[in-house]
Amino acid sequence: MDFTPRMKQILTVMLKKNQTMSVQSLAEQVGVSKRTVQRELEYIGASLKGTGVSFMSKTGAGIWLEGSAHDKEELYAALTRGDSFDAGNREERRRRLILEILKDKGLKKLFYYSSKFKVS
């Protein structure tokens, strides 16, 4: 399971709602544009492989997650476990970047930080 921070937000909302919803409604709940959610949804199916949960969509009906209650609970636990860093929060990214630079004190390439914080 390799999820981007935004994908984690999207899946968490979908698991909490546990019902069919529109992409627009999901975007509003996550706090991003509809297009941003659509881009993330393109990769969500592949990221869910091996979890027992599947991403489903139907034009006119909406989007939802299918799987047993147990598999959904395990996925939710995995998504909410550990560090809950929100890469979409600019201020939080800045604070973490400053802390990382101060902690390391060595020279690092920008790629190192963009990979660590999952941003471009």
C-alpha positions as CSV (number, residue, x, y, z in Angstrom):
1,M,0.0,0.0,0.0
2,D,1.6,3.2,-1.2
3,F,-0.7,6.2,-0.7
4,T,0.0,9.9,-1.2
5,P,-1.1,12.1,1.7
6,R,-4.0,13.4,-0.4
7,M,-5.0,9.9,-1.4
8,K,-5.1,9.0,2.4
9,Q,-7.5,12.0,2.9
10,I,-9.7,10.9,0.1
11,L,-9.9,7.3,1.2
12,T,-10.5,8.3,4.8
13,V,-13.5,10.4,3.9
14,M,-14.8,7.6,1.6
15,L,-14.4,5.0,4.4
16,K,-16.1,7.3,7.0
17,K,-19.1,8.0,4.7
18,N,-19.3,4.4,3.5
19,Q,-21.8,5.2,0.8
20,T,-21.9,6.3,-2.8
21,M,-20.9,10.0,-3.2
22,S,-20.2,12.4,-6.0
23,V,-16.7,13.5,-6.9
24,Q,-17.8,17.1,-6.2
25,S,-19.0,16.2,-2.7
26,L,-15.8,14.4,-2.0
27,A,-13.7,17.3,-3.2
28,E,-15.6,19.7,-0.9
29,Q,-15.1,17.5,2.1
30,V,-11.4,17.1,1.4
31,G,-11.0,20.8,0.7
32,V,-9.6,20.6,-2.9
33,S,-10.9,21.0,-6.4
34,K,-13.0,18.4,-8.2
35,R,-10.1,18.1,-10.8
36,T,-7.6,17.3,-8.0
37,V,-9.8,14.5,-6.7
38,Q,-10.2,13.2,-10.2
39,R,-6.4,13.1,-10.7
40,E,-5.9,11.2,-7.5
41,L,-8.8,8.7,-8.3
42,E,-6.9,7.7,-11.5
43,Y,-4.3,5.9,-9.4
44,I,-6.4,4.9,-6.4
45,G,-7.4,1.5,-7.8
46,A,-3.8,0.4,-8.2
47,S,-2.9,1.6,-4.7
48,L,-5.7,-0.5,-3.2
49,K,-4.5,-3.8,-4.6
50,G,-4.0,-6.3,-1.9
51,T,-6.2,-4.5,0.6
52,G,-9.4,-6.4,-0.2
53,V,-11.1,-3.0,-0.9
54,S,-11.9,-1.9,-4.5
55,F,-12.6,1.6,-5.8
56,M,-15.9,1.6,-7.8
57,S,-17.5,4.3,-10.0
58,K,-20.5,4.6,-12.2
59,T,-21.5,7.6,-14.3
60,G,-24.5,9.2,-12.8
61,A,-24.4,7.2,-9.6
62,G,-21.1,8.3,-8.1
63,I,-18.1,6.7,-6.5
64,W,-17.7,4.2,-3.6
65,L,-15.5,1.6,-2.0
66,E,-16.4,-2.1,-2.1
67,G,-15.1,-4.7,0.3
68,S,-15.9,-6.5,3.5
69,A,-16.4,-4.5,6.7
70,H,-13.2,-6.1,8.1
71,D,-11.1,-5.1,5.1
72,K,-12.4,-1.6,5.2
73,E,-11.6,-1.4,9.0
74,E,-8.1,-2.6,8.3
75,L,-7.6,-0.1,5.6
76,Y,-8.9,2.7,7.7
77,A,-6.6,1.7,10.6
78,A,-3.6,1.6,8.2
79,L,-4.5,5.0,6.8
80,T,-4.8,6.7,10.2
81,R,-1.9,4.9,11.9
82,G,1.4,6.8,12.5
83,D,2.3,10.2,11.3
84,S,-0.6,12.2,9.9
85,F,1.4,14.7,8.0
86,D,-0.9,16.7,5.6
87,A,1.2,17.5,2.5
88,G,-1.6,19.8,1.3
89,N,-1.1,22.2,4.3
90,R,1.5,24.7,3.2
91,E,2.3,25.9,6.8
92,E,2.8,22.4,8.1
93,R,5.1,21.6,5.2
94,R,7.2,24.7,5.9
95,R,7.5,23.9,9.6
96,R,8.5,20.3,8.8
97,L,11.0,21.4,6.1
98,I,12.7,23.8,8.5
99,L,12.9,21.2,11.3
100,E,14.3,18.7,8.8
101,I,17.0,21.1,7.6
102,L,17.9,22.1,11.2
103,K,18.0,18.5,12.3
104,D,20.2,17.2,9.5
105,K,22.7,20.1,9.1
106,G,24.2,18.3,6.0
107,L,23.7,19.3,2.4
108,K,20.8,17.6,0.6
109,K,19.4,18.0,-2.9
110,L,16.0,19.4,-3.4
111,F,14.8,16.0,-4.6
112,Y,15.4,14.6,-1.2
113,Y,13.0,17.0,0.4
114,S,10.4,16.8,-2.3
115,S,10.4,13.0,-1.9
116,K,10.3,13.1,1.8
117,F,7.4,15.5,1.9
118,K,5.7,14.1,-1.2
119,V,5.5,17.4,-3.1
120,S,7.0,18.7,-6.3
